[in-house]
Amino acid sequence: MRAGVYYPMNLLCLFMDPGVGFKFSIILHYAFAACFMYLLCRTQVTRLSPAFHGGISFGFAGFLMAHRAHVAMMNTGIWMPLSIFC
């Protein structure tokens, strides 16, 4: 967590018990990853179902689940779809 002193999601640890804040941060990262990929997929397809499935598959499978023990990679990986979207 030293490398993420200024990372906004780590502010949760200031307002909560650090263990609970860290777990809540991990859960929020998965949810944000799914939402950001959904936004990216909506720019490519017109129907909701493929975009929803794309968001769920990015947020809760594959890359992020493989790196759930690597906090720095997960903190970085969730922002990729949003950066492409913007």
C-alpha positions in Angstrom: 0.0 0.0 0.0 3.0 2.3 0.2 3.0 2.8 -3.5 -0.7 3.8 -3.4 -0.5 6.6 -0.8 -2.3 9.0 -3.2 -4.6 6.5 -4.9 -8.1 7.7 -4.2 -9.6 4.3 -3.4 -7.1 3.9 -0.6 -8.8 6.7 1.2 -11.4 4.2 2.4 -8.8 2.9 4.8 -8.7 6.3 6.5 -12.4 6.3 7.3 -12.8 2.6 8.1 -10.9 -0.2 9.8 -7.9 -0.8 7.5 -8.8 -4.4 6.9 -12.5 -3.7 6.2 -11.5 -0.7 4.0 -9.1 -2.8 2.0 -11.7 -5.5 1.4 -14.3 -3.0 0.4 -11.8 -1.4 -1.9 -11.2 -4.7 -3.7 -15.0 -5.2 -4.1 -15.4 -1.7 -5.5 -12.5 -2.3 -8.0 -14.4 -5.3 -9.4 -17.6 -3.3 -9.7 -15.8 -0.3 -11.3 -14.0 -2.6 -13.8 -17.4 -4.1 -14.9 -19.0 -0.6 -15.2 -16.1 0.8 -17.1 -16.0 -2.1 -19.6 -19.8 -1.8 -20.0 -19.3 1.9 -21.0 -16.6 0.9 -23.5 -18.7 -1.9 -25.0 -21.7 0.5 -25.3 -19.6 2.6 -27.7 -19.1 -0.5 -29.9 -22.5 -2.2 -29.9 -26.0 -0.9 -29.9 -27.7 -3.6 -27.8 -27.5 -3.8 -24.0 -27.0 -7.5 -23.6 -23.6 -7.8 -25.3 -22.3 -4.7 -23.5 -23.6 -6.1 -20.2 -21.9 -9.5 -20.8 -18.7 -7.8 -21.8 -18.6 -5.8 -18.6 -19.3 -8.8 -16.4 -16.8 -10.9 -18.2 -14.0 -8.3 -17.8 -14.9 -7.4 -14.2 -15.4 -10.8 -12.7 -13.3 -13.2 -14.8 -9.9 -13.5 -16.6 -7.4 -10.8 -15.9 -8.7 -9.3 -12.7 -9.4 -12.6 -11.0 -6.0 -13.9 -12.0 -4.3 -10.9 -10.4 -6.5 -10.5 -7.3 -3.5 -11.0 -5.1 -1.5 -8.4 -7.0 -3.1 -5.2 -5.7 -1.1 -2.8 -7.8 -2.0 -4.6 -11.0 -5.7 -4.7 -10.1 -5.6 -1.0 -9.2 -4.2 -0.2 -12.7 -6.2 -2.7 -14.7 -9.6 -1.4 -13.9 -8.8 2.0 -15.4 -7.9 0.6 -18.9 -11.4 0.4 -20.3 -12.2 3.9 -19.0 -9.1 5.4 -20.5 -9.9 3.8 -23.9 -13.5 5.0 -23.5 -12.4 8.6 -22.9 
